[in-house]
Amino acid sequence: MTLEDQARAALRRGDIPGAASAAQTLCQSAPGDPAGPFLAGMAAAESGQFGKALPLLQRAAQMAPGNAEYLAQLAKTLILLRRDGEAGQVVARALALPCTDPLALDTLGCVLARLGDHEASLAPFTGAVAGAPDNLDYRYNLAAALGFTGKVDKARAHYEAILAADPGNARVHYALSILERQTHETNNVARLEDVLASDPPPGDTLRLRYALAKELEDIGSPAEAFAQLRAANTAHKRATGYDFAQDAAIFEALEALFQRTDTTLATRPGCPDAAPIFVVGMPRTGTTLVDRILSSHRDVEATGELQAMPLAVKQMARTTSRQVIDAQTIAASANCPPAAIGEAYLARARHHRRSKTPRFTDKLPANFLYIGHILQALPNAQIVCLRRGAMDTVWSNLRNLFATQSAYYAYSYDLMDTARYYARFDALMAFWETRFPGRVLQFGYEALVDNQEKETRRLLAHCGLDWDAACLDFHRNTAAVATPSAAQVRRTLNRDGIGRWKTHAADMEKVAAFFHARGIALD
């Protein structure tokens, strides 16, 4: 067995020291062989040392520029280091080369997905499944991309193929449940109950209960749905140890910072670029719908939920905490030149743009936390905050499973934590209006449903866009949607989501009392 074979075999069985040792020996004995630095880089990446892996993979790609496998792993490392622009350039080089290696193709698809180009990811994901049809991870990635791009029947077929081989696959069960609305005639309730009865591990149980709750809600069994959510969330909150004080500290730090007028952030000019339109708000309130309306305009491109502003502030603040946003980072941003934040944001956002339209949307809901930074750093940008009835907002947050590792959504696994978070969001939006009057359009979901054209005209006017009737036909927009709203936004406007909390009124009495005591309207 050659040294290259030894290193690859060690990587496959998870023996990282063995892979690193064989790769190092190969580098020393055959310095002209690009496999040496490539495998050394792979061993470093597998151990989480991406900074160490990068120059090794770059050297391998320079030595063998026609090797798509090397380029794929280089692109993956760049994306993990949040160097999106370089990752995109490397992926483009790799896609121009002939490649039949399933792992390399799947890796390229994953990088494209991270860049938000789900349509482009279909080709490499399809190639990966063709080359390794029994690899369930490859098939899952293809199914997810098909779902994001509206190819529901094909996505379902691949998900079902995975379950045929792995009946307990919890992430597939969850993906199937949210792929489309279930009916009494076609649903997966019995199958989900059977899998839950097999006592799966906690992470799987969380996904399975959310999937079951969604399907029970779809078929008109709200009490059973709520019981599943309660069970799932009680266990998950206990496991995470979340305390609402963690989020309260962020809100307090933001208000303290932007009450001041003597900071560098407040006294220096920002970046004049007027291209961005930020769509913000509590998640699951219709932000994807507003994004689809805006990106149906001939002058606007949707770039997805970018992390560009949070990362730009973190980058400029230079804090060492592991959290992207925390009180320390917010306080340190007081000393950041706003133009530098704006330029850092635009540099990151630029890598996600694929058209030449003059405007683009950034639909990260949590950017409502960064409204002050946005208006200082990009004073000509436009911001739209979608508002929805308080009780519907709490219910929609509770019933949707967000990224479980994301601190943005840690509040959502408890009914009263979600109510507290909404109350702080509501207060922060009032603060932004006082601090930056008229700069944020607070746009009502219910009003949009009741008078689509009138509210769409108001939305476009605020964003400085002329009238485009295509915005009324947002459901015909063919762009990919990588959120749980994918099925809804491909339908015309309807009132299905308004007042849904009332089905659970008895279970949400404490929330209603909490809002009433604070003068927050329920609808």
C-alpha positions in Angstrom: 0.0 0.0 0.0 1.4 3.4 -1.0 1.7 6.3 1.5 -1.1 8.0 -0.3 -3.3 4.9 0.1 -2.3 4.7 3.7 -3.3 8.3 4.4 -6.6 8.0 2.6 -7.4 4.8 4.4 -6.6 6.4 7.7 -8.9 9.3 6.9 -11.8 7.0 6.0 -11.6 5.2 9.3 -11.2 8.4 11.3 -7.5 7.9 12.3 -6.4 11.5 11.9 -2.9 11.1 13.5 -2.3 8.1 11.2 -3.4 10.1 8.2 -1.3 13.1 9.2 1.8 10.9 9.7 1.5 9.1 6.4 0.9 12.4 4.6 3.9 14.0 6.3 6.1 11.1 5.2 4.8 11.5 1.7 5.6 15.2 1.7 9.2 14.4 2.7 9.8 11.5 0.4 8.1 12.9 -2.7 8.0 16.7 -2.4 6.8 17.0 -6.0 3.7 14.9 -5.4 0.6 17.1 -4.7 -1.1 14.3 -2.8 1.3 14.9 0.2 0.1 18.5 1.0 -3.5 17.6 0.0 -3.7 14.8 2.4 -1.9 16.7 5.1 -4.4 19.5 4.6 -7.3 17.0 4.8 -6.0 15.6 8.1 -5.7 19.2 9.5 -9.2 20.0 8.4 -10.6 16.9 9.9 -9.2 17.9 13.2 -10.7 21.3 12.9 -7.5 23.1 12.2 -8.7 25.0 9.1 -6.1 27.7 9.3 -3.4 25.1 9.1 -5.2 23.2 6.4 -5.7 26.1 4.1 -2.1 26.7 2.9 -1.6 23.0 2.4 -4.7 22.7 0.3 -3.7 25.8 -1.6 -0.3 24.3 -2.4 -1.8 21.1 -3.6 -4.2 23.0 -5.9 -1.3 25.1 -7.3 0.7 21.9 -8.0 -2.3 20.2 -9.7 -4.6 22.9 -11.0 -6.7 20.4 -13.0 -7.6 18.3 -10.0 -11.3 18.9 -9.1 -11.0 16.9 -5.8 -8.3 19.3 -4.5 -10.3 22.3 -5.6 -13.4 21.0 -3.9 -11.8 20.6 -0.6 -10.0 23.9 -0.9 -13.4 25.6 -1.5 -14.9 23.8 1.5 -12.1 25.1 3.7 -12.5 28.6 2.4 -16.2 28.6 3.1 -15.6 27.3 6.6 -13.2 30.2 7.2 -16.0 32.5 5.9 -13.9 33.5 2.9 -17.0 33.2 0.6 -15.6 35.2 -2.4 -12.5 33.0 -2.7 -14.6 29.9 -2.2 -16.9 30.9 -5.1 -13.9 31.5 -7.4 -12.5 28.1 -6.6 -15.8 26.3 -7.1 -16.1 28.0 -10.5 -12.7 26.6 -11.5 -13.6 23.1 -10.2 -16.9 23.0 -12.1 -15.1 23.8 -15.3 -13.2 20.5 -14.9 -14.3 17.0 -15.6 -15.1 15.3 -12.3 -16.8 12.0 -11.5 -15.7 11.6 -7.8 -18.9 11.6 -5.7 -17.3 13.1 -2.7 -15.8 16.0 -4.6 -19.1 16.6 -6.4 -21.1 16.5 -3.1 -18.5 18.9 -1.6 -18.9 21.4 -4.5 -22.7 21.2 -4.1 -22.4 21.9 -0.4 -20.2 25.0 -1.0 -22.7 26.3 -3.6 -25.5 25.8 -1.1 -23.6 27.7 1.5 -23.2 30.5 -1.0 -27.0 30.4 -1.6 -26.8 29.1 -5.2 -29.1 26.2 -4.7 -30.0 26.0 -8.4 -26.4 25.6 -9.3 -25.9 23.0 -6.6 -28.3 20.6 -8.3 -25.8 19.5 -11.0 -23.0 18.4 -8.7 -25.4 16.9 -6.1 -27.0 14.9 -9.0 -23.6 13.7 -10.1 -22.7 12.7 -6.6 -25.9 10.5 -6.2 -25.3 9.0 -9.7 -21.8 8.0 -8.7 -22.7 6.7 -5.2 -26.4 5.9 -5.1 -26.2 4.2 -1.8 -24.7 7.2 0.0 -27.6 8.6 2.0 -25.9 11.9 2.9 -25.4 12.7 -0.8 -29.0 11.8 -1.6 -30.2 14.0 1.3 -28.3 17.0 0.0 -29.8 16.5 -3.4 -33.3 16.2 -2.0 -32.9 19.4 0.1 -31.7 21.3 -3.0 -34.7 20.0 -5.0 -37.0 21.1 -2.3 -35.4 24.6 -2.1 -35.9 25.0 -5.8 -39.5 24.0 -5.9 -39.1 20.5 -7.3 -41.3 18.9 -4.6 -42.1 15.6 -6.2 -38.5 14.8 -7.0 -37.4 15.9 -3.5 -40.0 13.6 -1.9 -38.9 10.6 -4.0 -35.3 11.0 -2.8 -36.4 11.4 0.8 -38.5 8.3 0.6 -35.6 6.4 -0.9 -33.5 7.4 2.1 -36.2 6.2 4.5 -36.4 2.9 2.6 -32.8 2.3 3.6 -32.9 4.1 7.0 -36.4 4.1 8.4 -35.4 6.1 11.5 -33.7 9.0 9.8 -35.0 11.9 11.8 -33.8 14.7 9.7 -35.4 13.2 6.6 -38.7 12.7 8.5 -38.6 16.4 9.5 -37.7 17.5 5.9 -40.6 15.5 4.5 -43.0 17.0 7.0 -42.2 20.6 6.0 -41.9 19.9 2.3 -45.6 20.4 1.7 -48.9 20.6 3.6 -50.1 17.3 4.7 -53.8 16.1 4.4 -56.0 13.5 6.0 -55.5 11.3 2.9 -51.7 11.7 2.7 -49.6 12.2 5.8 -46.9 10.5 7.8 -48.4 10.6 11.3 -48.6 6.9 11.9 -45.0 6.4 10.6 -43.7 9.2 12.8 -45.4 7.7 15.8 -43.9 4.3 15.1 -40.4 5.8 14.9 -40.9 7.8 18.1 -42.0 4.6 19.9 -38.5 3.1 19.2 -37.0 5.4 21.7 -34.6 7.4 19.4 -31.8 9.6 20.9 -32.7 13.1 22.1 -31.6 15.0 19.0 -33.7 12.7 16.8 -36.6 12.8 19.2 -36.6 16.6 18.9 -36.9 16.5 15.1 -39.4 13.7 15.1 -41.7 15.5 17.6 -41.5 18.7 15.6 -42.3 16.8 12.4 -45.2 15.0 14.1 -46.5 18.3 15.6 -46.5 19.9 12.1 -48.4 17.1 10.5 -50.9 16.9 13.3 -51.5 20.6 12.9 -52.0 20.2 9.2 -54.6 17.5 9.6 -56.6 19.4 12.3 -55.4 17.9 15.6 -54.1 21.0 17.4 -54.2 19.7 20.9 -52.1 16.7 20.0 -49.7 19.0 18.0 -49.2 21.3 21.0 -48.5 18.3 23.3 -45.7 17.1 21.0 -44.2 20.6 20.9 -44.4 20.9 24.7 -42.6 17.5 25.1 -39.9 18.4 22.6 -39.2 21.8 23.9 -39.2 20.9 27.6 -36.4 18.4 27.0 -34.4 20.6 24.6 -34.5 23.7 26.9 -33.3 21.5 29.8 -30.5 20.2 27.7 -29.3 23.6 26.5 -29.6 25.4 29.8 -30.9 28.6 28.0 -31.6 31.6 30.2 -33.5 34.6 28.8 -31.0 36.9 30.5 -28.6 36.0 27.7 -30.7 37.7 25.2 -31.9 40.5 27.5 -28.2 41.6 27.9 -28.0 42.0 24.1 -31.1 44.2 23.9 -29.8 46.3 26.8 -26.4 46.7 25.3 -27.9 47.9 21.9 -30.1 50.5 23.6 -27.2 51.7 25.7 -24.9 52.1 22.7 -27.3 53.9 20.4 -28.6 56.3 23.1 -25.1 57.8 22.9 -24.2 60.3 20.3 -20.5 60.6 21.1 -19.2 57.4 19.6 -17.1 56.9 16.5 -20.0 55.0 15.0 -22.3 58.0 15.5 -20.0 60.8 14.5 -18.2 59.6 11.3 -19.8 59.2 7.9 -20.9 55.8 6.6 -20.6 54.1 3.2 -22.9 55.8 0.6 -23.9 52.6 -1.3 -27.7 52.4 -1.7 -27.9 48.9 -3.1 -29.0 46.9 0.0 -32.5 46.4 1.1 -32.7 44.7 4.5 -35.8 42.7 5.3 -35.9 42.1 9.1 -38.3 41.0 11.8 -39.1 38.2 14.1 -38.6 34.9 12.2 -41.6 33.0 10.7 -43.6 36.2 10.3 -43.6 36.5 6.5 -40.1 38.0 5.9 -39.6 35.4 3.1 -42.8 36.6 1.5 -41.7 40.3 1.6 -38.3 39.2 0.2 -40.1 37.4 -2.7 -42.2 40.4 -3.5 -39.2 42.7 -3.6 -37.0 40.3 -5.6 -39.8 39.9 -8.1 -39.0 43.5 -9.1 -36.9 43.8 -12.2 -34.2 45.8 -10.3 -33.8 43.6 -7.3 -32.0 40.4 -6.6 -32.5 38.2 -3.6 -29.3 37.1 -1.9 -30.9 35.1 1.0 -30.2 35.3 4.7 -26.7 36.7 4.8 -24.6 36.7 7.9 -22.7 39.6 6.3 -23.7 42.4 8.8 -23.3 40.4 12.0 -19.8 39.2 10.7 -18.9 42.7 9.6 -19.6 44.2 13.0 -17.8 41.3 14.7 -14.8 41.7 12.4 -14.5 45.5 13.0 -15.1 45.2 16.7 -12.3 42.7 17.0 -13.7 41.0 20.1 -12.4 37.5 21.0 -15.7 36.0 22.3 -17.0 33.0 20.4 -20.4 34.6 20.0 -21.1 36.7 16.9 -23.2 39.1 18.9 -22.9 39.7 22.6 -22.8 42.7 24.9 -19.0 42.9 24.7 -19.1 43.1 20.9 -21.9 45.6 20.8 -20.0 47.9 23.2 -16.7 47.5 21.2 -18.5 48.5 18.0 -18.8 52.0 19.4 -15.2 52.6 18.3 -15.7 51.3 14.7 -15.7 53.7 11.8 -19.1 53.2 10.2 -17.8 53.3 6.7 -15.5 50.4 7.5 -18.4 48.3 8.7 -20.4 49.2 5.5 -17.5 48.3 3.3 -16.9 45.0 5.1 -20.6 44.2 4.8 -20.7 45.0 1.1 -17.5 42.9 0.5 -19.2 39.9 2.1 -22.6 40.4 0.4 -20.9 40.8 -3.0 -20.0 37.1 -3.0 -23.7 36.2 -3.0 -24.8 38.3 -5.9 -25.2 36.6 -9.2 -27.0 39.2 -11.3 -26.3 42.8 -12.4 -29.4 44.3 -10.8 -28.8 47.6 -9.0 -30.4 46.5 -5.8 -30.4 43.4 -3.6 -32.2 42.1 -0.6 -30.7 40.7 2.6 -33.3 38.7 4.4 -31.7 37.8 7.7 -34.5 38.3 10.2 -32.1 38.9 13.1 -30.7 42.0 11.4 -33.4 43.9 13.4 -30.7 43.8 16.1 -28.3 45.6 13.8 -30.7 48.4 12.6 -28.6 51.0 14.4 -25.4 49.7 12.8 -27.0 49.5 9.4 -28.3 53.0 9.4 -24.9 54.4 10.6 -22.8 52.2 8.3 -25.0 52.3 5.2 -27.1 55.5 5.6 -28.7 55.1 2.1 -29.8 51.5 2.6 -33.4 50.8 3.1 -34.9 48.6 5.9 -38.3 46.9 6.1 -39.4 45.3 9.3 -42.2 42.9 8.9 -44.7 42.9 11.8 -47.3 40.3 12.6 -49.8 39.9 15.4 -48.0 39.2 18.7 -49.8 35.9 19.4 -49.3 34.5 15.9 -45.7 35.5 16.1 -45.2 33.5 19.3 -47.0 30.5 18.0 -45.1 30.5 14.6 -41.8 30.7 16.4 -42.7 27.9 18.8 -43.9 25.6 16.1 -40.9 25.8 13.8 -37.6 24.0 14.4 -34.8 26.5 13.8 -31.1 25.7 13.6 -30.5 24.1 17.0 -27.0 25.4 17.3 -27.8 29.0 16.5 -27.9 31.4 19.4 -30.3 33.6 17.5 -33.2 31.2 18.1 -32.4 29.8 21.6 -35.5 31.5 23.0 -37.9 29.6 20.8 -38.0 26.3 22.8 -40.2 27.8 25.5 -43.5 29.5 25.2 -42.8 32.3 27.8 -39.2 32.8 26.6 -40.6 33.4 23.2 -43.2 35.9 24.6 -40.4 37.7 26.5 -38.3 37.9 23.3 -41.2 39.3 21.3 -41.8 42.0 24.0 -38.1 43.0 23.8 -38.2 43.0 20.0 -41.3 45.2 20.1 -39.6 47.6 22.5 -36.4 47.7 20.4 -38.4 48.5 17.3 -40.0 51.4 19.2 -36.5 52.5 20.2 -35.2 52.4 16.7 -38.1 54.6 15.5 -37.3 57.1 18.2 -33.6 57.1 17.4 -34.0 57.0 13.6 -37.5 58.3 12.9 -39.0 57.2 9.6 -36.0 55.2 8.5 -37.6 51.8 9.0 -40.8 50.8 7.3 -42.7 48.7 9.8 -44.9 46.7 7.5 -47.9 44.7 8.6 -48.4 41.1 7.4 -52.1 41.2 8.0 -52.5 44.5 6.1 -50.6 43.0 3.1 -52.9 40.1 3.0 -56.0 42.4 3.2 -54.8 44.8 0.5 -52.0 43.4 -1.5 -51.6 46.1 -4.2 -51.9 49.0 -1.8 -49.3 47.6 0.6 -47.0 46.5 -2.2 -47.0 50.0 -3.6 -46.1 51.3 -0.1 -43.3 48.8 0.2 -41.8 49.6 -3.2 -42.1 53.4 -2.5 -40.2 53.1 0.8 -37.4 51.2 -0.9 -37.1 53.8 -3.7 -38.4 51.4 -6.4 -40.8 52.2 -9.1 -43.9 50.1 -9.7 -43.5 46.7 -11.1 -46.7 44.5 -11.5 -44.5 41.4 -11.3 -44.4 42.0 -7.5 -48.0 41.1 -7.2 -47.2 37.7 -8.8 -44.4 36.9 -6.3 -45.6 33.2 -6.2 -44.3 32.9 -9.8 -40.8 33.8 -8.7 -38.6 30.8 -9.5 -35.7 31.7 -7.2 -34.7 29.1 -4.6 -36.1 29.4 -1.1 -34.0 27.8 1.7 -36.4 28.4 4.6 -39.5 26.5 6.0 -41.6 29.0 4.0 -40.6 27.4 0.7 -44.1 25.9 0.1 -46.1 28.9 1.3 -44.4 31.5 -0.9 -45.1 29.5 -4.0 -48.9 30.1 -3.3 -50.9 33.2 -3.7 -51.7 35.4 -0.7 -54.2 33.9 1.7 -55.4 34.3 5.3 -54.5 30.8 6.4 -51.8 32.0 8.8 -53.8 34.8 10.4 -55.2 34.1 13.9 -53.8 30.5 13.9 -52.9 30.9 17.6 -56.5 31.0 18.5 -56.7 27.2 17.9 -54.3 27.0 20.9 -55.9 29.8 23.0 -56.2 27.7 26.1 -52.5 26.7 26.0 -51.4 30.3 25.4 -53.4 32.0 28.1 -50.2 32.9 30.0 -48.8 34.5 26.9 -52.0 36.5 26.4 -51.9 37.7 30.0 -48.2 38.6 29.7 -48.9 40.8 26.6 -52.0 42.3 28.1 -50.1 43.4 31.2 -47.5 45.2 29.0 -50.1 46.8 26.7 -49.2 44.7 23.7 -52.1 44.0 21.3 -52.7 40.3 20.7 -53.6 40.7 17.0 
